Amino acid sequence: MPEKSALIVRAGGSADAAPAARGALQAVSPRGRFFANPTFHFETLRNAGYILSNCADLGEILETVKVISEGDAQSWYAAWEATADRVFALAQRTRDSLSKGGAYMRATTYQRMAEFLLPPDDSRRLESFEKIGSHFFTGLDTLGVRYERITIPYGAGKLRAVYFPGPQGAEAKPLLMYGGGFDSILEEYYPNFAEAALKRGYSVLTYEGPGQGEALRKYGLTYTPEWEKPVRAVLDEFLRTHAKPWKIALIGMSLGGYFAPRAAAFDERIDGVVAYDTMYDFGAVLTPVLSAAKNPLAANNISVSWACRNALWTMGTKDIDETITVCAAYTLAAVAHRIRQDVLILAGTEDHFVPIHQTADFEKALVHARSVTTRIFDGPSGGAGHCQPGDLTGYHAAVFDWLLDKFTARPTD
């Protein structure tokens, strides 16, 4: 049986031993929110966390949300687009390299926020996506961040990856491979995780799979439940030109909480896996939202209409019923027993996407994992939401402590 531990992470950094299934879903008061609309609030909080990596600024965010009409996707786009353009202009006229690079990175965040809620067929999507990439790589270059862009042939298209080599000594630490989820693009992985990992001496390999970023927008590649295929393709291409790392830890964000464990179940090169957050059964998560979208009145609910449009786009399906059928395959129930690595599960007690019981379901299914560690974030910690958007410092602490615990320094020859 695997070694198991579970903690509820509370405000102030303390942690109390508790069963992973504890921490019932709590009602969240609108008091103190950026918006009453849960999608608008969540996406604002998600990106406000990138203040931590100098890829957002509190004042710029607060000034932008002031002019956004509640629940109006077009107002959302116009406000964030204006802020992105303003900060980009600031970057261009700034001389100090750190200030200049930081402005480019903030412009990246705000442009990505603008594009986020656009319909898949909106004519502004392509131009916006191109601006995101241009701002991002210009920002990295200006800041002097070392990186290598990697293109991976995949099916009828290509996948993007970016390798960030760590400082001297990084070879003695595991390579951290990082991928996203239901709405991800490559440019978000740096402020969310890679920047923090580089400061701690790790090398990081970020990647997009089918259904994400450029693979979806340029090549029309859509999701596959067999996520071991894109992970294998990325690793194969990386190892073709780089030395095999001592250890590899695979981290998956949001729907990546399904993707990363799924890939680990079929790829023995992966030594550890992080589900950030729990996503044991994506079909069970999405089906109620898709069913609600059948109601014509759902078009007035941005949370429902966006999720439905994005699901059809990323899954490559023609209607809601087909999407529900396809999404049913995105469950770890049939493969969790194959996972033999060390596993870290993160979860929030107020996750408005994933029911908290899926964490316990996942734990119980990991019968052959080398170890299972669970970190559950409660309300006072600030990280009780999906993927801890209000507590990136706590999320980072949980992941990097787990890495120190499970992967001691590589022994010298």
KAVEN-V944106 format. One record per residue. N is the residue number from 0. SS is DSSP state (@ for helix, = for strand, . for the rest). PHI is phi in degrees with one decimal (* if undefined). Layout:
# KAVEN-V944106
{{N:SS:PHI} {N:SS:PHI}}
This chain:
# KAVEN-V944106
{{0:.:*} {1:.:-71.7} {2:=:-68.4} {3:=:-130.3} {4:=:-147.5} {5:=:-140.0} {6:=:-134.1} {7:=:-100.6} {8:=:-88.2} {9:.:-113.1} {10:@:-55.9} {11:@:86.0} {12:@:88.3} {13:.:-74.9} {14:=:-142.0} {15:=:-111.7} {16:=:-62.9} {17:.:-164.3} {18:.:-61.8} {19:.:-63.0} {20:.:-77.9} {21:.:-75.4} {22:.:100.9} {23:.:-63.8} {24:.:-58.0} {25:.:-104.8} {26:.:-70.9} {27:.:-109.3} {28:.:-72.4} {29:.:-70.6} {30:.:-59.9} {31:.:86.9} {32:.:-77.5} {33:.:-66.9} {34:.:-137.3} {35:.:-74.6} {36:.:-64.8} {37:@:-63.0} {38:@:-68.7} {39:@:-61.8} {40:@:-65.3} {41:@:-60.7} {42:@:-67.9} {43:@:-67.7} {44:@:-64.9} {45:@:-54.7} {46:@:-86.8} {47:@:-63.1} {48:@:-61.4} {49:@:-79.8} {50:@:-57.9} {51:@:-57.4} {52:@:-104.1} {53:.:63.5} {54:.:-108.6} {55:.:-161.6} {56:.:-137.8} {57:@:-60.0} {58:@:-61.9} {59:@:-64.1} {60:@:-67.8} {61:@:-63.9} {62:@:-68.7} {63:@:-72.0} {64:@:-65.0} {65:.:-61.7} {66:.:-104.8} {67:.:-93.2} {68:.:-79.0} {69:.:-52.7} {70:.:75.6} {71:.:-99.9} {72:@:-64.3} {73:@:-70.9} {74:@:-63.7} {75:@:-58.1} {76:@:-61.2} {77:@:-61.7} {78:@:-68.9} {79:@:-72.0} {80:@:-61.4} {81:@:-62.9} {82:@:-65.9} {83:@:-60.0} {84:@:-65.1} {85:@:-65.8} {86:@:-71.9} {87:@:-62.9} {88:@:-62.2} {89:@:-61.1} {90:@:-60.4} {91:@:-67.8} {92:@:-97.6} {93:.:-85.0} {94:.:-98.2} {95:.:-61.8} {96:@:-66.1} {97:@:-68.3} {98:@:-66.8} {99:@:-64.4} {100:@:-63.2} {101:@:-62.4} {102:@:-65.5} {103:@:-61.6} {104:@:-69.0} {105:@:-67.8} {106:@:-61.1} {107:@:-60.5} {108:@:-58.9} {109:@:-70.4} {110:@:-67.7} {111:@:-65.3} {112:@:-64.5} {113:@:-61.8} {114:@:-68.9} {115:@:-53.7} {116:.:-95.9} {117:.:-67.9} {118:.:-58.9} {119:.:-54.9} {120:.:-95.3} {121:.:-66.5} {122:.:-64.5} {123:@:-82.8} {124:@:-63.1} {125:@:-63.7} {126:@:-62.2} {127:@:-63.4} {128:@:-62.5} {129:@:-65.7} {130:@:-65.8} {131:@:-56.8} {132:@:-64.1} {133:@:-63.4} {134:@:-60.4} {135:@:-64.2} {136:@:-72.1} {137:@:-64.8} {138:@:-62.8} {139:@:-59.7} {140:@:-61.8} {141:@:-65.5} {142:@:-78.7} {143:.:76.8} {144:.:-76.3} {145:.:-76.9} {146:.:-159.3} {147:=:-135.4} {148:=:-85.4} {149:=:-123.9} {150:=:-110.5} {151:=:-116.3} {152:=:-60.4} {153:=:-154.4} {154:.:56.3} {155:.:-90.6} {156:=:-143.9} {157:=:-143.0} {158:=:-112.9} {159:=:-100.6} {160:=:-143.6} {161:=:-131.1} {162:=:-103.7} {163:=:-108.7} {164:.:-69.8} {165:.:-77.9} {166:.:-72.1} {167:.:-55.6} {168:.:98.3} {169:@:-63.2} {170:@:-65.7} {171:@:-85.1} {172:.:-111.8} {173:.:-67.0} {174:=:-71.9} {175:=:-101.1} {176:=:-102.4} {177:=:-130.6} {178:=:-138.6} {179:.:-103.5} {180:.:-140.8} {181:.:-66.5} {182:.:-139.3} {183:.:-92.3} {184:.:-134.1} {185:.:-55.4} {186:.:-66.3} {187:@:-81.3} {188:@:-72.1} {189:@:-67.2} {190:@:-68.3} {191:@:-73.8} {192:@:-145.5} {193:@:-61.2} {194:@:-60.5} {195:@:-66.6} {196:@:-68.2} {197:@:-62.0} {198:@:-65.2} {199:.:-96.6} {200:.:90.5} {201:.:-97.8} {202:.:-93.9} {203:=:-132.6} {204:=:-115.3} {205:=:-98.7} {206:=:-153.3} {207:.:-109.8} {208:.:-109.1} {209:.:-61.2} {210:.:91.1} {211:.:-127.9} {212:@:46.3} {213:@:-67.1} {214:@:-57.9} {215:@:-79.3} {216:@:-72.4} {217:.:-94.6} {218:.:-110.8} {219:.:69.2} {220:.:-76.9} {221:.:-110.8} {222:.:-57.3} {223:.:-131.8} {224:.:-68.4} {225:.:-87.2} {226:.:-69.0} {227:@:-61.2} {228:@:-68.2} {229:@:-66.0} {230:@:-64.0} {231:@:-62.2} {232:@:-63.2} {233:@:-65.8} {234:@:-63.6} {235:@:-59.9} {236:@:-68.3} {237:@:-63.0} {238:@:-73.3} {239:@:-66.9} {240:@:-123.6} {241:.:-132.4} {242:.:-65.8} {243:.:-65.1} {244:.:-64.9} {245:.:-61.5} {246:.:-141.9} {247:=:-130.6} {248:=:-112.9} {249:=:-104.2} {250:=:-117.9} {251:=:-124.6} {252:=:-95.7} {253:.:61.1} {254:.:-59.6} {255:@:-60.3} {256:@:-67.3} {257:@:-91.7} {258:@:-58.0} {259:@:-65.2} {260:@:-62.0} {261:@:-59.3} {262:@:-64.7} {263:@:-63.0} {264:.:-65.1} {265:.:-120.9} {266:.:-130.1} {267:.:-72.7} {268:.:-72.7} {269:.:-86.8} {270:.:-99.9} {271:=:-151.8} {272:=:-139.7} {273:=:-118.0} {274:=:-97.0} {275:=:-118.4} {276:.:-104.4} {277:.:-51.1} {278:.:-149.6} {279:.:-69.2} {280:=:-141.6} {281:@:-69.1} {282:@:-58.9} {283:@:-66.2} {284:@:-73.0} {285:@:-86.2} {286:@:-56.0} {287:@:-61.0} {288:@:-69.0} {289:@:-65.6} {290:@:-63.8} {291:@:-64.5} {292:.:-68.2} {293:.:-71.2} {294:.:-75.2} {295:@:-54.9} {296:@:-69.4} {297:@:-63.7} {298:@:-61.1} {299:@:-85.0} {300:.:-107.8} {301:@:-61.3} {302:@:-64.0} {303:@:-75.8} {304:@:-65.2} {305:@:-64.6} {306:@:-60.0} {307:@:-67.0} {308:@:-61.6} {309:@:-66.9} {310:@:-65.0} {311:@:-62.8} {312:@:-67.4} {313:@:-75.6} {314:@:-88.0} {315:.:71.1} {316:.:-103.7} {317:.:-98.3} {318:.:-155.8} {319:@:-65.0} {320:@:-62.5} {321:@:-64.6} {322:@:-65.4} {323:@:-60.2} {324:@:-63.6} {325:@:-65.0} {326:@:-66.7} {327:.:-61.1} {328:.:-77.1} {329:.:-89.0} {330:=:-132.8} {331:.:-90.9} {332:.:-56.7} {333:.:-85.9} {334:.:-124.2} {335:@:-58.5} {336:@:-66.3} {337:@:-82.3} {338:.:-77.5} {339:.:-116.9} {340:.:-84.0} {341:=:-71.4} {342:=:-125.5} {343:=:-115.7} {344:=:-113.7} {345:=:-109.0} {346:=:-156.9} {347:=:-121.1} {348:.:-71.5} {349:.:-118.0} {350:.:-61.0} {351:.:-86.3} {352:.:-104.1} {353:.:-108.5} {354:.:-60.2} {355:.:-61.5} {356:@:-65.4} {357:@:-64.9} {358:@:-65.8} {359:@:-64.7} {360:@:-59.2} {361:@:-66.2} {362:@:-55.9} {363:@:-64.9} {364:@:-81.0} {365:.:-86.3} {366:.:-74.6} {367:.:-117.1} {368:.:-63.1} {369:.:-63.7} {370:=:-157.6} {371:=:-131.7} {372:=:-120.6} {373:=:-122.0} {374:=:-123.1} {375:=:-109.7} {376:=:-98.5} {377:.:-98.6} {378:@:-59.5} {379:@:-60.7} {380:@:-70.0} {381:.:87.3} {382:.:-113.5} {383:.:-75.4} {384:.:-80.2} {385:@:-61.0} {386:@:62.7} {387:@:48.9} {388:.:-65.7} {389:.:-93.1} {390:.:-149.5} {391:@:-63.3} {392:@:-63.7} {393:@:-69.2} {394:@:-62.2} {395:@:-62.3} {396:@:-59.7} {397:@:-63.9} {398:@:-68.9} {399:@:-73.8} {400:@:-66.6} {401:@:-62.2} {402:@:-62.0} {403:@:-64.5} {404:@:-72.2} {405:@:-94.4} {406:.:-129.8} {407:.:-66.5} {408:.:-56.8} {409:.:-60.5} {410:.:-65.2} {411:.:-77.5} {412:.:-73.6}}
